[in-house]
Amino acid sequence: MLKRPTVILAFLLILSVAAHAADGLEQRLGKLLDEAERLTPLRTVAIAHDGAVVAERGYRGHSPARPANIKSASKSIISALIGIAIAKGVLKGTDQKIAPLLQADLPAAADPRLQQVTIGQLLSMQAGLGRTSGPNYGRWVASGNWVRAALAMPFDGEPGGTMLYSTGSTHLLSAILTRRTGRSTLELAREWLGPQQGFSITAWDRDPQGIYLGGNQMAMSPRSLLAFGELYRSGGMSRGGRQLVPADWIKLSWLPRTASRFTGDGYGYGWFIRQIAGEAVFYGWGYGGQMVYVVPGRALTVVMTSDENGPAGRSGHRDDLHALLGRIIEATKEVREARS
């Protein structure tokens, strides 16, 4: 048996090795973030590892502490609210049909397929309704009633079929939450997700009827989005020890149900899925390059925000962000190997 002084020395040695390993990671990440400044659209990066923020950076006058428009990365937040609503009994489940929940806004002589669409299909972008994103987005938000306009889109596919990425689908989810609870989606987010330390929504656009826009035009600081990503990485458990998002919902959300025709990446309930640097990565993606990445295998959460006015996909900026994440993942592997 080790004598007490030996035990103390061994414990101090472990703490010293861990501290040096953490320092090594922070140094490596600092160098990576210095180099990342060459990515002109990039505005901020924030990184949490093993539950602690280990690096962050703002570029060209931007700061991880200041709000940014996270665009469609907010679809992951809508998904979280739906999962919580199901757990609370507000909604029956992902197989629940949406037509009875939105009866007042169904179009006259509606396509019979509208009666088949479920909450889960809205979440996974498999409703079959024509897209309100891309070239149709401007016309959709110029309408007098966004819920009715989304429900009136002609079917471009079958319910449960191929992925048709559409902000109209997540806006219908926001409307369903509002009508089932009698409270705004913002109120629900602040109550249900607010206990996560650091989480805050600072601004959010609404439709002409006052319903908060499900899945777009949401302002959060990168630090706040990082706190949300950390909530998912920790299985829905807040930093204060409260189960905010059901752990089973996170598993369901990260199960690929379809795939993007633009990238080939899998898609679950409000999250994209791909392999980067040999690791399973789950990410929310907003126009221009607003990213929240969760890498459970490396105990890693990363947020990146970018200029919201340029298409990250067509410009190659999204691929640059994925590559930067890959280098961050590799850095955590190298430090872990050095530690062992």
Secondary structure, DSSP 8 states (H G I E B T S, - for coil): ---HHHHHHHHHHHHHHHHHHHHHHHHHHHHHHHHGGGSTTEEEEEEEETTEEEEEEE-TT--TTS-EE-GGGGHHHHHHHHHHHHHTTSS--TT-BSGGGGGGG--TT--GGGGG-BHHHHHTT-S-B---SGGGHHHHHTSS-HHHHHHTS-BSS-TTSS----HHHHHHHHHHHHHHHSS-HHHHHHHHTTTSTT----EE-B-TTS-B-TTSSEEE-HHHHHHHHHHHHTTTB-TTS-B-S-HHHHHHHTS--EE-TTT--EE-SS-EEEEETTEEEEEEEETTTEEEEEEGGGTEEEEEEE-TTS-HHHHSHHHHHHHHHHHHHHHHHHHHHHH-
